[in-house]
């Protein structure tokens, strides 16, 4: 089976590529390298022991996407390409709608033109907005607090309409909670280009001495320690969830929304303390005002994924922290060697 991963050299995409390649799929990575580097392909291939192909391009380039789908005889697509930072989306909403929504329309046009009708979409728990109840299951009302979340929800609604228009479409929207961690080899992990927008890369950079302090946005939420509660899921569990979703689509048509998370809530301070244990050192922090678009608590009910996909997250928060530090330490050692 031939799989196209848009955003395939990114943090989540690269881990999915490893899982798919190891399972015997032929993987094509489609990426504009705006937040990743080409050497990721070599690392994926080294881990998987196979050869993934890189097709460099923007997801909004419909003609190039169509040519790529046709040339590689793609059977199914995992769509991960897009911008993903909540606070940044508040400041740059047009860019987020253009990249996320327009990019998805471009992909659907290309898929339709070549007859590819199987799609796993990288969605987000942000489509639930301010939670009405916890844990959040798939029946929870949707509603958003940021342009990023709204772009994801628009895409989900678009995909639902597409599936309703043609019974040949097979679509799963995987609603991620908070992906963290790295591959056990320390070759792949979350290392954004420029200033990180997510918590864990910041903690890791402080832990290895690249930054001085972690900023915690908000200490006055109605949570046990005042900081935000989140459902952190190991990126390798998440990657395996995509492979389970692909198997599901081979047997099922229509549109489906499924949570991928652990169902366990950890606060920002708990995550920092877990990193301190993994690093064996104190991680300095300072509190800052809440960021626009953030919610106090967001954690999911992953039972549908276990029932429908046969998938369940198994890796612990300790594993997430250890693997992240292993990745960052490995990167820093490689940098020192090159220097």
DOTOR-133864 format. One record per atom (N, C-alpha, C): residue in three letters; y, x, z. Coordinates in steps of 0.2 Angstrom, whole numbers, padded with zeros to 4 digits, always signed. Example, Ala and Ser with C-alpha at 12.3 -4.5 7.8 and 13.67 -1.06 7.14 Angstrom:
! residues 2
Ala-0028+0066+0039 Ala-0022+0062+0039 Ala-0016+0066+0039 Ser-0011+0064+0035 Ser-0005+0068+0036 Ser+0000+0064+0039 
//
This chain:
! residues 339
Unk-0006+0004+0000 Unk+0000+0000+0000 Unk+0006+0004+0000 Unk+0011+0003-0004 Unk+0017+0007-0005 Unk+0023+0003-0001 Unk+0026+0007+0004 Unk+0031+0004+0008 Unk+0038+0008+0007 Unk+0043+0004+0006 Unk+0050+0007+0006 Unk+0053+0006+0013 Unk+0056+0012+0016 Unk+0059+0011+0022 Unk+0067+0013+0021 Unk+0071+0007+0021 Unk+0078+0009+0020 Unk+0080+0011+0027 Unk+0085+0017+0027 Unk+0086+0020+0033 Unk+0081+0024+0036 Unk+0076+0026+0031 Unk+0070+0029+0033 Unk+0070+0036+0037 Unk+0076+0040+0036 Unk+0077+0046+0039 Unk+0081+0046+0046 Unk+0082+0040+0048 Unk+0086+0039+0054 Unk+0081+0039+0060 Unk+0084+0038+0066 Unk+0080+0038+0072 Unk+0074+0034+0072 Unk+0075+0028+0071 Unk+0069+0023+0071 Unk+0065+0024+0065 Unk+0068+0024+0059 Unk+0065+0024+0053 Unk+0060+0030+0053 Unk+0062+0036+0055 Unk+0058+0042+0055 Unk+0051+0041+0059 Unk+0052+0038+0065 Unk+0046+0037+0069 Unk+0041+0032+0065 Unk+0044+0027+0062 Unk+0040+0022+0059 Unk+0037+0025+0053 Unk+0040+0030+0049 Unk+0037+0033+0044 Unk+0031+0037+0046 Unk+0031+0040+0052 Unk+0025+0044+0054 Unk+0020+0039+0055 Unk+0021+0034+0059 Unk+0015+0029+0060 Unk+0012+0026+0054 Unk+0017+0024+0049 Unk+0014+0021+0043 Unk+0010+0026+0039 Unk+0013+0033+0038 Unk+0009+0038+0034 Unk+0003+0039+0038 Unk+0002+0040+0044 Unk-0004+0041+0048 Unk-0009+0036+0047 Unk-0007+0029+0045 Unk-0011+0024+0044 Unk-0013+0023+0037 Unk-0011+0028+0033 Unk-0013+0028+0026 Unk-0009+0025+0021 Unk-0003+0022+0023 Unk+0002+0019+0018 Unk+0005+0025+0014 Unk+0008+0023+0008 Unk+0012+0028+0005 Unk+0019+0026+0006 Unk+0023+0031+0009 Unk+0029+0029+0012 Unk+0035+0032+0007 Unk+0040+0028+0005 Unk+0046+0031+0002 Unk+0052+0029+0007 Unk+0056+0034+0008 Unk+0061+0034+0012 Unk+0068+0033+0008 Unk+0072+0028+0009 Unk+0078+0027+0006 Unk+0083+0027+0011 Unk+0088+0032+0010 Unk+0093+0034+0015 Unk+0099+0037+0011 Unk+0105+0036+0014 Unk+0111+0039+0011 Unk+0113+0045+0015 Unk+0109+0047+0021 Unk+0110+0052+0025 Unk+0116+0052+0029 Unk+0119+0047+0030 Unk+0126+0046+0033 Unk+0125+0048+0041 Unk+0119+0047+0043 Unk+0118+0048+0050 Unk+0112+0051+0052 Unk+0109+0055+0047 Unk+0103+0059+0047 Unk+0104+0065+0043 Unk+0098+0069+0043 Unk+0098+0075+0038 Unk+0092+0075+0034 Unk+0092+0079+0029 Unk+0086+0079+0024 Unk+0080+0082+0027 Unk+0081+0087+0032 Unk+0076+0090+0035 Unk+0071+0086+0039 Unk+0073+0080+0040 Unk+0069+0075+0044 Unk+0063+0074+0040 Unk+0063+0074+0033 Unk+0058+0072+0029 Unk+0052+0077+0030 Unk+0054+0084+0030 Unk+0049+0089+0032 Unk+0046+0088+0038 Unk+0050+0086+0043 Unk+0047+0085+0050 Unk+0042+0079+0050 Unk+0044+0074+0047 Unk+0039+0068+0046 Unk+0033+0070+0043 Unk+0033+0074+0037 Unk+0027+0076+0034 Unk+0023+0081+0038 Unk+0026+0085+0042 Unk+0023+0090+0046 Unk+0018+0086+0051 Unk+0021+0081+0054 Unk+0018+0077+0059 Unk+0012+0073+0056 Unk+0014+0069+0051 Unk+0009+0065+0048 Unk+0004+0068+0044 Unk+0005+0074+0042 Unk+0000+0077+0037 Unk+0000+0074+0030 Unk+0005+0071+0028 Unk+0005+0068+0022 Unk+0012+0069+0019 Unk+0013+0067+0013 Unk+0020+0068+0009 Unk+0023+0061+0008 Unk+0029+0060+0012 Unk+0033+0055+0011 Unk+0039+0057+0006 Unk+0041+0052+0002 Unk+0046+0054-0003 Unk+0053+0052-0001 Unk+0058+0056-0002 Unk+0065+0054-0001 Unk+0068+0051-0007 Unk+0071+0045-0007 Unk+0075+0043-0012 Unk+0082+0042-0009 Unk+0087+0047-0011 Unk+0093+0047-0008 Unk+0098+0042-0011 Unk+0101+0037-0007 Unk+0105+0032-0010 Unk+0108+0027-0005 Unk+0113+0024-0007 Unk+0116+0019-0002 Unk+0112+0012-0003 Unk+0111+0008+0002 Unk+0108+0002+0002 Unk+0112-0003-0002 Unk+0118-0002-0003 Unk+0123-0007-0007 Unk+0122-0005-0015 Unk+0119+0000-0017 Unk+0118+0001-0024 Unk+0112-0002-0026 Unk+0113-0008-0029 Unk+0107-0013-0030 Unk+0103-0010-0036 Unk+0107-0007-0041 Unk+0103-0004-0047 Unk+0099+0001-0045 Unk+0101+0006-0041 Unk+0097+0011-0038 Unk+0091+0009-0034 Unk+0092+0004-0030 Unk+0087+0001-0026 Unk+0081-0002-0031 Unk+0084-0006-0036 Unk+0079-0009-0040 Unk+0075-0004-0044 Unk+0078+0002-0046 Unk+0074+0007-0049 Unk+0069+0010-0045 Unk+0071+0011-0038 Unk+0067+0014-0034 Unk+0061+0010-0032 Unk+0062+0003-0031 Unk+0057-0001-0030 Unk+0052-0001-0036 Unk+0054-0001-0042 Unk+0050-0001-0048 Unk+0046+0005-0049 Unk+0050+0011-0048 Unk+0047+0017-0050 Unk+0041+0019-0045 Unk+0042+0017-0039 Unk+0037+0018-0034 Unk+0032+0012-0033 Unk+0033+0007-0036 Unk+0028+0001-0036 Unk+0028-0001-0029 Unk+0034-0003-0026 Unk+0034-0004-0019 Unk+0031-0011-0018 Unk+0027-0012-0013 Unk+0023-0018-0011 Unk+0027-0022-0005 Unk+0030-0018-0001 Unk+0034-0021+0005 Unk+0039-0016+0007 Unk+0044-0019+0011 Unk+0050-0015+0013 Unk+0051-0016+0020 Unk+0053-0011+0024 Unk+0055-0011+0031 Unk+0063-0010+0030 Unk+0067-0014+0032 Unk+0074-0013+0031 Unk+0077-0011+0038 Unk+0079-0005+0038 Unk+0082-0002+0044 Unk+0090+0000+0043 Unk+0092+0001+0037 Unk+0098+0004+0035 Unk+0104-0001+0038 Unk+0108+0002+0041 Unk+0114-0002+0044 Unk+0118+0002+0049 Unk+0124-0001+0051 Unk+0127+0002+0056 Unk+0125-0002+0063 Unk+0126+0002+0068 Unk+0122-0001+0074 Unk+0126-0001+0081 Unk+0132+0001+0081 Unk+0135+0002+0088 Unk+0140-0004+0089 Unk+0139-0007+0095 Unk+0142-0013+0097 Unk+0150-0012+0097 Unk+0152-0007+0101 Unk+0159-0005+0102 Unk+0162-0004+0096 Unk+0159+0001+0092 Unk+0162+0003+0085 Unk+0163-0003+0081 Unk+0158-0008+0081 Unk+0159-0014+0077 Unk+0165-0018+0079 Unk+0167-0018+0085 Unk+0173-0022+0087 Unk+0179-0019+0084 Unk+0179-0012+0083 Unk+0185-0009+0080 Unk+0185-0009+0073 Unk+0179-0009+0070 Unk+0178-0008+0062 Unk+0173-0014+0060 Unk+0175-0020+0060 Unk+0171-0026+0058 Unk+0170-0026+0051 Unk+0175-0025+0047 Unk+0174-0025+0040 Unk+0168-0020+0037 Unk+0168-0014+0040 Unk+0163-0009+0038 Unk+0156-0012+0040 Unk+0156-0015+0046 Unk+0149-0017+0048 Unk+0147-0023+0044 Unk+0151-0027+0042 Unk+0149-0033+0038 Unk+0147-0030+0031 Unk+0151-0025+0028 Unk+0149-0023+0022 Unk+0143-0019+0022 Unk+0142-0015+0027 Unk+0136-0011+0027 Unk+0129-0015+0028 Unk+0130-0019+0033 Unk+0124-0023+0036 Unk+0123-0029+0031 Unk+0128-0033+0031 Unk+0126-0040+0027 Unk+0126-0039+0019 Unk+0131-0035+0017 Unk+0131-0034+0010 Unk+0125-0030+0008 Unk+0124-0025+0012 Unk+0118-0020+0010 Unk+0111-0024+0010 Unk+0111-0029+0014 Unk+0105-0034+0014 Unk+0104-0038+0008 Unk+0110-0041+0006 Unk+0110-0045+0000 Unk+0108-0040-0006 Unk+0111-0034-0006 Unk+0109-0030-0012 Unk+0102-0029-0012 Unk+0099-0027-0006 Unk+0092-0026-0006 Unk+0088-0032-0008 Unk+0090-0038-0006 Unk+0086-0044-0008 Unk+0087-0045-0015 Unk+0092-0044-0018 Unk+0093-0045-0026 Unk+0088-0040-0029 Unk+0088-0034-0027 Unk+0084-0029-0030 Unk+0076-0031-0029 Unk+0074-0033-0023 Unk+0067-0035-0022 Unk+0066-0041-0026 Unk+0070-0046-0027 Unk+0069-0052-0031 Unk+0068-0050-0038 Unk+0072-0045-0041 Unk+0071-0043-0048 Unk+0065-0040-0049 Unk+0061-0037-0045 Unk+0055-0033-0046 Unk+0049-0037-0043 Unk+0050-0043-0040 Unk+0045-0047-0037 Unk+0042-0044-0031 Unk+0045-0040-0027 Unk+0043-0038-0020 Unk+0045-0044-0015 Unk+0041-0046-0012 Unk+0042-0052-0007 Unk+0040-0051+0000 Unk+0039-0045+0002 Unk+0037-0044+0009 Unk+0042-0039+0012 Unk+0044-0042+0018 Unk+0050-0038+0021 Unk+0049-0039+0029 Unk+0050-0033+0032 Unk+0051-0032+0039 Unk+0058-0030+0041 Unk+0062-0034+0044 Unk+0069-0033+0045 Unk+0070-0030+0053 Unk+0074-0025+0053 Unk+0076-0022+0059 Unk+0082-0026+0062 Unk+0080-0031+0066 Unk+0085-0035+0070 Unk+0087-0033+0077 Unk+0089-0037+0081 Unk+0092-0034+0087 Unk+0092-0040+0092 Unk+0091-0038+0099 Unk+0092-0043+0104 Unk+0099-0046+0105 Unk+0104-0042+0101 Unk+0111-0044+0102 Unk+0112-0051+0098 Unk+0107-0053+0094 Unk+0108-0060+0091 Unk+0107-0066+0097 Unk+0105-0064+0103 Unk+0105-0069+0108 Unk+0112-0070+0112 Unk+0116-0065+0111 Unk+0123-0065+0114 Unk+0122-0065+0121 Unk+0127-0068+0125 Unk+0126-0069+0132 Unk+0120-0073+0134 Unk+0116-0070+0138 Unk+0109-0074+0139 Unk+0111-0080+0143 Unk+0107-0085+0142 Unk+0107-0092+0145 Unk+0102-0091+0151 Unk+0097-0087+0150 Unk+0092-0087+0155 Unk+0088-0080+0153 Unk+0085-0077+0158 Unk+0081-0071+0158 Unk+0074-0072+0160 Unk+0069-0069+0158 Unk+0069-0065+0152 Unk+0070-0069+0145 Unk+0072-0066+0140 Unk+0074-0070+0134 Unk+0068-0070+0130 Unk+0066-0076+0128 Unk+0061-0077+0123 Unk+0064-0079+0116 Unk+0060-0080+0111 Unk+0062-0081+0104 Unk+0065-0088+0104 Unk+0064-0093+0108 Unk+0067-0099+0108 Unk+0074-0100+0111 Unk+0076-0094+0114 Unk+0083-0093+0117 Unk+0088-0095+0111 Unk+0093-0099+0113 Unk+0098-0100+0108 Unk+0102-0093+0106 Unk+0103-0093+0099 Unk+0107-0087+0097 Unk+0114-0088+0098 Unk+0118-0083+0098 Unk+0125-0083+0099 Unk+0127-0075+0101 Unk+0133-0073+0098 Unk+0134-0066+0098 Unk+0141-0065+0101 Unk+0141-0058+0103 Unk+0147-0056+0107 Unk+0151-0050+0103 Unk+0148-0048+0097 Unk+0151-0043+0094 Unk+0150-0044+0086 Unk+0154-0040+0082 Unk+0153-0041+0075 Unk+0146-0038+0073 Unk+0144-0033+0077 Unk+0137-0030+0075 Unk+0132-0035+0076 Unk+0132-0039+0082 Unk+0127-0044+0083 Unk+0128-0050+0078 Unk+0134-0051+0076 Unk+0135-0057+0071 Unk+0132-0055+0064 Unk+0133-0048+0063 Unk+0130-0046+0056 Unk+0123-0047+0056 Unk+0119-0045+0062 Unk+0112-0046+0062 Unk+0110-0053+0062 Unk+0114-0057+0065 Unk+0112-0065+0065 Unk+0113-0068+0058 Unk+0119-0066+0055 Unk+0120-0068+0048 Unk+0114-0066+0044 Unk+0112-0060+0044 Unk+0106-0057+0040 Unk+0100-0062+0042 Unk+0098-0063+0048 Unk+0092-0067+0050 Unk+0093-0074+0047 Unk+0099-0077+0047 Unk+0100-0084+0044 Unk+0099-0083+0036 Unk+0102-0078+0033 Unk+0101-0077+0026 Unk+0093-0076+0024 Unk+0090-0072+0028 Unk+0083-0071+0027 Unk+0079-0078+0028 Unk+0081-0082+0033 Unk+0077-0088+0034 Unk+0078-0093+0028 Unk+0084-0093+0025 Unk+0086-0097+0019 Unk+0082-0094+0013 Unk+0081-0088+0012 Unk+0078-0085+0007 Unk+0070-0087+0007 Unk+0067-0086+0013 Unk+0060-0088+0014 Unk+0059-0096+0013 Unk+0064-0100+0014 Unk+0063-0107+0013 Unk+0064-0109+0006 Unk+0067-0104+0002 Unk+0068-0106-0005 Unk+0062-0104-0010 Unk+0058-0100-0007 Unk+0052-0098-0011 Unk+0046-0096-0006 Unk+0041-0100-0007 Unk+0035-0099-0002 Unk+0032-0093-0003 Unk+0033-0089-0008 Unk+0030-0082-0009 Unk+0033-0077-0004 Unk+0039-0078-0001 Unk+0042-0073+0003 Unk+0038-0073+0010 Unk+0038-0067+0013 Unk+0034-0065+0019 Unk+0039-0061+0023 Unk+0042-0064+0028 Unk+0048-0060+0032 Unk+0047-0060+0039 Unk+0047-0055+0042 Unk+0047-0054+0050 Unk+0054-0051+0052 Unk+0058-0054+0056 Unk+0064-0051+0060 Unk+0061-0049+0066 Unk+0061-0042+0067 Unk+0059-0039+0074 Unk+0066-0038+0078 Unk+0066-0042+0083 Unk+0072-0042+0088 Unk+0071-0036+0093 Unk+0074-0030+0092 Unk+0073-0025+0096 Unk+0077-0026+0102 Unk+0075-0023+0108 Unk+0079-0022+0114 Unk+0082-0015+0114 Unk+0080-0011+0118 Unk+0084-0004+0118 Unk+0079+0002+0116 Unk+0079+0004+0110 Unk+0074+0009+0108 Unk+0077+0016+0111 Unk+0072+0020+0115 Unk+0074+0026+0117 Unk+0067+0031+0117 Unk+0068+0037+0118 Unk+0062+0042+0118 Unk+0062+0045+0111 Unk+0057+0049+0111 Unk+0056+0054+0105 Unk+0048+0055+0104 Unk+0047+0057+0098 Unk+0040+0059+0096 Unk+0037+0064+0101 Unk+0031+0064+0102 Unk+0028+0069+0107 Unk+0028+0076+0105 Unk+0029+0077+0098 Unk+0030+0084+0096 Unk+0036+0087+0097 Unk+0041+0083+0099 Unk+0048+0085+0099 Unk+0052+0087+0093 Unk+0049+0085+0087 Unk+0052+0086+0081 Unk+0056+0081+0079 Unk+0055+0075+0081 Unk+0059+0069+0079 Unk+0062+0066+0086 Unk+0068+0063+0085 Unk+0071+0060+0091 Unk+0078+0057+0089 Unk+0082+0055+0094 Unk+0088+0052+0092 Unk+0094+0057+0093 Unk+0096+0059+0087 Unk+0102+0064+0087 Unk+0107+0062+0082 Unk+0111+0058+0084 Unk+0116+0055+0079 Unk+0121+0061+0077 Unk+0124+0060+0071 Unk+0129+0065+0069 Unk+0135+0063+0072 Unk+0139+0068+0075 Unk+0145+0067+0079 Unk+0144+0064+0086 Unk+0149+0060+0088 Unk+0148+0058+0095 Unk+0143+0052+0096 Unk+0139+0053+0101 Unk+0134+0047+0102 Unk+0137+0041+0104 Unk+0134+0035+0101 Unk+0137+0029+0103 Unk+0132+0026+0109 Unk+0126+0028+0109 Unk+0121+0026+0114 Unk+0121+0030+0120 Unk+0118+0026+0126 Unk+0118+0030+0132 Unk+0113+0036+0133 Unk+0107+0035+0130 Unk+0102+0040+0131 Unk+0104+0047+0128 Unk+0106+0047+0122 Unk+0109+0054+0119 Unk+0114+0057+0123 Unk+0119+0053+0126 Unk+0124+0056+0131 Unk+0120+0059+0137 Unk+0116+0055+0140 Unk+0113+0058+0146 Unk+0109+0064+0144 Unk+0105+0064+0139 Unk+0102+0070+0137 Unk+0106+0076+0136 Unk+0112+0075+0132 Unk+0116+0081+0131 Unk+0120+0084+0137 Unk+0121+0079+0142 Unk+0123+0082+0149 Unk+0117+0085+0152 Unk+0111+0083+0152 Unk+0106+0086+0155 Unk+0104+0093+0153 Unk+0106+0095+0146 Unk+0105+0101+0144 Unk+0111+0105+0143 Unk+0116+0103+0146 Unk+0123+0107+0147 Unk+0127+0106+0141 Unk+0126+0102+0136 Unk+0130+0101+0130 Unk+0136+0097+0132 Unk+0136+0093+0136 Unk+0142+0089+0139 Unk+0142+0089+0146 Unk+0148+0088+0149 Unk+0149+0089+0156 Unk+0147+0083+0160 Unk+0148+0077+0157 Unk+0148+0071+0162 Unk+0145+0065+0158 Unk+0142+0060+0161 Unk+0140+0054+0157 Unk+0145+0048+0160 Unk+0148+0045+0155 Unk+0152+0039+0156 Unk+0148+0033+0157 Unk+0149+0029+0162 Unk+0145+0023+0163 Unk+0150+0017+0162 Unk+0149+0013+0157 Unk+0154+0008+0156 Unk+0153+0002+0160 Unk+0157+0001+0165 Unk+0156-0005+0169 Unk+0152-0004+0175 Unk+0155-0005+0181 Unk+0151-0004+0188 Unk+0152-0011+0192 Unk+0154-0016+0189 Unk+0156-0022+0192 Unk+0152-0028+0189 Unk+0147-0027+0186 Unk+0143-0033+0183 Unk+0139-0036+0189 Unk+0137-0042+0188 Unk+0133-0046+0193 Unk+0126-0044+0192 Unk+0124-0037+0194 Unk+0118-0034+0194 Unk+0117-0031+0201 Unk+0110-0029+0202 Unk+0109-0026+0209 Unk+0114-0020+0210 Unk+0115-0015+0205 Unk+0119-0010+0207 Unk+0126-0010+0203 Unk+0127-0015+0200 Unk+0134-0016+0196 Unk+0134-0014+0189 Unk+0129-0010+0187 Unk+0128-0008+0180 Unk+0124-0012+0176 Unk+0125-0012+0169 Unk+0121-0016+0165 Unk+0113-0015+0165 Unk+0110-0021+0165 Unk+0102-0021+0165 Unk+0100-0021+0157 Unk+0095-0017+0155 Unk+0093-0017+0149 Unk+0085-0016+0149 Unk+0082-0018+0143 Unk+0075-0018+0142 Unk+0074-0012+0137 Unk+0072-0006+0140 Unk+0071+0000+0136 Unk+0064+0001+0134 Unk+0063+0002+0127 Unk+0057+0002+0124 Unk+0056+0009+0121 Unk+0050+0012+0121 Unk+0049+0019+0118 Unk+0049+0018+0111 Unk+0052+0022+0107 Unk+0053+0022+0100 Unk+0046+0022+0097 Unk+0041+0025+0100 Unk+0034+0025+0097 Unk+0031+0018+0097 Unk+0032+0015+0103 Unk+0030+0008+0104 Unk+0033+0004+0099 Unk+0039+0005+0098 Unk+0043+0001+0093 Unk+0040+0002+0086 Unk+0039+0008+0084 Unk+0036+0010+0077 Unk+0029+0007+0076 Unk+0025+0007+0081 Unk+0019+0004+0081 Unk+0019-0004+0080 Unk+0025-0007+0083 Unk+0026-0014+0082 Unk+0027-0016+0075 Unk+0030-0011+0071 Unk+0032-0012+0064 Unk+0025-0012+0060 Unk+0021-0008+0062 Unk+0014-0008+0058 Unk+0011-0014+0059 Unk+0011-0016+0065 Unk+0008-0023+0067 Unk+0011-0029+0063 Unk+0017-0028+0063 Unk+0021-0034+0059 Unk+0019-0033+0051 Unk+0018-0027+0049 Unk+0016-0027+0042 Unk+0009-0030+0041 Unk+0005-0029+0045 Unk-0002-0032+0045 Unk-0002-0039+0045 Unk+0003-0042+0050 Unk+0003-0049+0050 Unk+0006-0052+0044 Unk+0011-0049+0040 Unk+0013-0052+0034 Unk+0008-0052+0029 Unk+0003-0047+0029 Unk-0002-0048+0024 Unk-0006-0054+0024 Unk-0006-0057+0030 Unk-0009-0063+0031 Unk-0005-0070+0031 Unk+0001-0069+0032 Unk+0006-0075+0034 Unk+0012-0075+0029 Unk+0014-0081+0027 Unk+0020-0081+0023 Unk+0025-0084+0028 Unk+0031-0085+0025 Unk+0037-0088+0029 Unk+0041-0083+0033 Unk+0045-0086+0037 Unk+0050-0082+0041 Unk+0048-0082+0048 Unk+0048-0077+0052 Unk+0046-0076+0059 Unk+0051-0072+0062 Unk+0053-0073+0068 Unk+0057-0069+0073 Unk+0053-0067+0079 Unk+0052-0061+0080 Unk+0048-0059+0086 Unk+0052-0053+0090 Unk+0052-0054+0097 Unk+0055-0049+0101 Unk+0050-0043+0101 Unk+0053-0037+0102 Unk+0050-0030+0103 Unk+0053-0027+0109 Unk+0050-0028+0115 Unk+0053-0025+0121 Unk+0047-0024+0126 Unk+0049-0022+0132 Unk+0044-0021+0137 Unk+0044-0027+0142 Unk+0049-0031+0142 Unk+0050-0036+0147 Unk+0052-0034+0154 Unk+0054-0027+0155 Unk+0056-0024+0161 Unk+0063-0022+0161 Unk+0067-0024+0166 Unk+0074-0022+0166 Unk+0075-0016+0170 Unk+0079-0011+0167 Unk+0081-0005+0171 Unk+0089-0005+0170 Unk+0092-0003+0176 Unk+0100-0003+0175 Unk+0102+0004+0172 Unk+0108+0005+0170 Unk+0110+0011+0168 Unk+0109+0017+0173 Unk+0111+0015+0179 Unk+0110+0020+0185 Unk+0103+0022+0186 Unk+0098+0017+0185 Unk+0091+0019+0185 Unk+0089+0023+0180 Unk+0092+0022+0174 Unk+0090+0027+0168 Unk+0092+0034+0170 Unk+0098+0034+0172 Unk+0101+0041+0174 Unk+0097+0044+0179 Unk+0095+0041+0184 Unk+0091+0044+0190 Unk+0084+0046+0187 Unk+0081+0042+0182 Unk+0075+0044+0179 Unk+0076+0050+0175 Unk+0081+0051+0172 Unk+0082+0057+0168 Unk+0083+0063+0173 Unk+0086+0062+0179 Unk+0087+0067+0184 Unk+0080+0070+0186 Unk+0076+0065+0187 Unk+0069+0067+0189 Unk+0066+0071+0184 Unk+0066+0069+0178 Unk+0063+0072+0172 Unk+0066+0079+0171 Unk+0073+0080+0172 Unk+0076+0086+0171 Unk+0076+0091+0177 Unk+0074+0088+0183 Unk+0074+0092+0189 Unk+0081+0094+0191 Unk+0086+0090+0190 Unk+0093+0092+0191 Unk+0098+0086+0192 Unk+0103+0086+0195 Unk+0108+0081+0195 Unk+0112+0080+0189 Unk+0113+0074+0187 Unk+0117+0073+0181 Unk+0123+0069+0183 Unk+0129+0073+0182 Unk+0135+0070+0184 Unk+0137+0064+0180 Unk+0141+0059+0183 Unk+0143+0053+0180 Unk+0150+0051+0183 Unk+0153+0047+0178 Unk+0159+0044+0180 Unk+0159+0037+0178 Unk+0162+0032+0181 Unk+0163+0025+0179 Unk+0169+0024+0175 Unk+0168+0020+0170 Unk+0174+0018+0165 Unk+0174+0011+0164 Unk+0179+0008+0162 Unk+0179+0001+0161 Unk+0174-0002+0156 Unk+0172-0008+0157 Unk+0167-0011+0152 Unk+0169-0011+0145 Unk+0164-0010+0141 Unk+0166-0010+0134 Unk+0166-0017+0131 Unk+0170-0018+0126 Unk+0170-0025+0123 Unk+0163-0026+0119 Unk+0161-0032+0120 Unk+0154-0034+0117 Unk+0148-0033+0121 Unk+0149-0029+0127 Unk+0143-0028+0131 Unk+0142-0034+0135 Unk+0135-0035+0137 Unk+0133-0041+0142 Unk+0130-0037+0148 Unk+0130-0041+0154 Unk+0128-0039+0160 Unk+0121-0037+0160 Unk+0117-0041+0157 Unk+0109-0040+0158 Unk+0106-0043+0151 Unk+0101-0039+0149 Unk+0098-0042+0143 Unk+0091-0039+0143 Unk+0086-0043+0144 Unk+0079-0040+0144 Unk+0075-0046+0141 Unk+0069-0044+0138 Unk+0066-0049+0134 Unk+0059-0051+0137 Unk+0056-0057+0134 Unk+0050-0059+0135 Unk+0046-0057+0129 Unk+0041-0052+0129 Unk+0038-0049+0123 Unk+0031-0053+0122 Unk+0030-0058+0125 Unk+0023-0061+0125 Unk+0021-0064+0118 Unk+0026-0066+0114 Unk+0025-0068+0107 Unk+0022-0062+0103 Unk+0025-0056+0104 Unk+0022-0051+0100 Unk+0015-0049+0102 Unk+0013-0050+0108 Unk+0006-0049+0110 Unk+0002-0054+0107 Unk+0004-0060+0107 Unk+0000-0065+0105 Unk-0001-0065+0097 Unk+0005-0064+0094 Unk+0005-0065+0086 Unk+0003-0059+0083 Unk+0006-0053+0085 Unk+0005-0047+0082 Unk-0001-0042+0085 Unk-0003-0044+0091 Unk-0008-0040+0095 Unk-0004-0034+0097 Unk+0002-0034+0099 Unk+0006-0028+0100 Unk+0009-0029+0107 Unk+0009-0023+0111 Unk+0012-0023+0118 Unk+0014-0016+0119 Unk+0020-0015+0122 Unk+0023-0009+0124 Unk+0019-0006+0129 Unk+0017+0001+0129 Unk+0013+0004+0134 Unk+0016+0010+0137 Unk+0021+0013+0134 Unk+0024+0019+0137 Unk+0030+0017+0142 Unk+0030+0022+0147 Unk+0034+0021+0153 Unk+0041+0023+0152 Unk+0046+0022+0157 Unk+0052+0024+0157 Unk+0052+0032+0158 Unk+0047+0034+0162 Unk+0047+0041+0163 Unk+0045+0045+0157 Unk+0040+0042+0153 Unk+0038+0045+0146 Unk+0044+0045+0142 Unk+0049+0040+0142 Unk+0055+0040+0138 Unk+0059+0046+0139 Unk+0060+0047+0146 Unk+0065+0052+0148 Unk+0062+0059+0146 Unk+0056+0060+0148 Unk+0052+0066+0147 Unk+0053+0068+0139 Unk+0051+0063+0135 Unk+0050+0065+0128 Unk+0057+0066+0125 Unk+0062+0063+0127 Unk+0069+0064+0125 Unk+0072+0071+0127 Unk+0070+0073+0133 Unk+0072+0079+0135 Unk+0069+0085+0132 Unk+0062+0084+0130 Unk+0058+0088+0126 Unk+0061+0089+0119 Unk+0063+0084+0116 Unk+0066+0084+0110 Unk+0073+0088+0110 Unk+0077+0086+0115 Unk+0084+0090+0115 Unk+0083+0097+0117 Unk+0079+0099+0121 Unk+0077+0106+0123 Unk+0075+0109+0117 Unk+0070+0106+0113 Unk+0068+0109+0107 Unk+0073+0111+0102 Unk+0077+0106+0101 Unk+0083+0107+0096 Unk+0088+0112+0098 Unk+0089+0112+0105 Unk+0094+0118+0107 Unk+0091+0125+0106 Unk+0084+0125+0108 Unk+0081+0132+0107 Unk+0081+0134+0099 Unk+0080+0129+0095 Unk+0080+0130+0088 Unk+0087+0132+0086 Unk+0092+0129+0088 Unk+0099+0131+0087 Unk+0101+0138+0089 Unk+0098+0140+0095 Unk+0100+0146+0098 Unk+0096+0152+0094 Unk+0090+0150+0091 Unk+0087+0155+0087 Unk+0090+0156+0081 Unk+0093+0151+0078 Unk+0097+0152+0071 Unk+0103+0155+0072 Unk+0106+0155+0078 Unk+0112+0158+0080 Unk+0111+0165+0081 
//
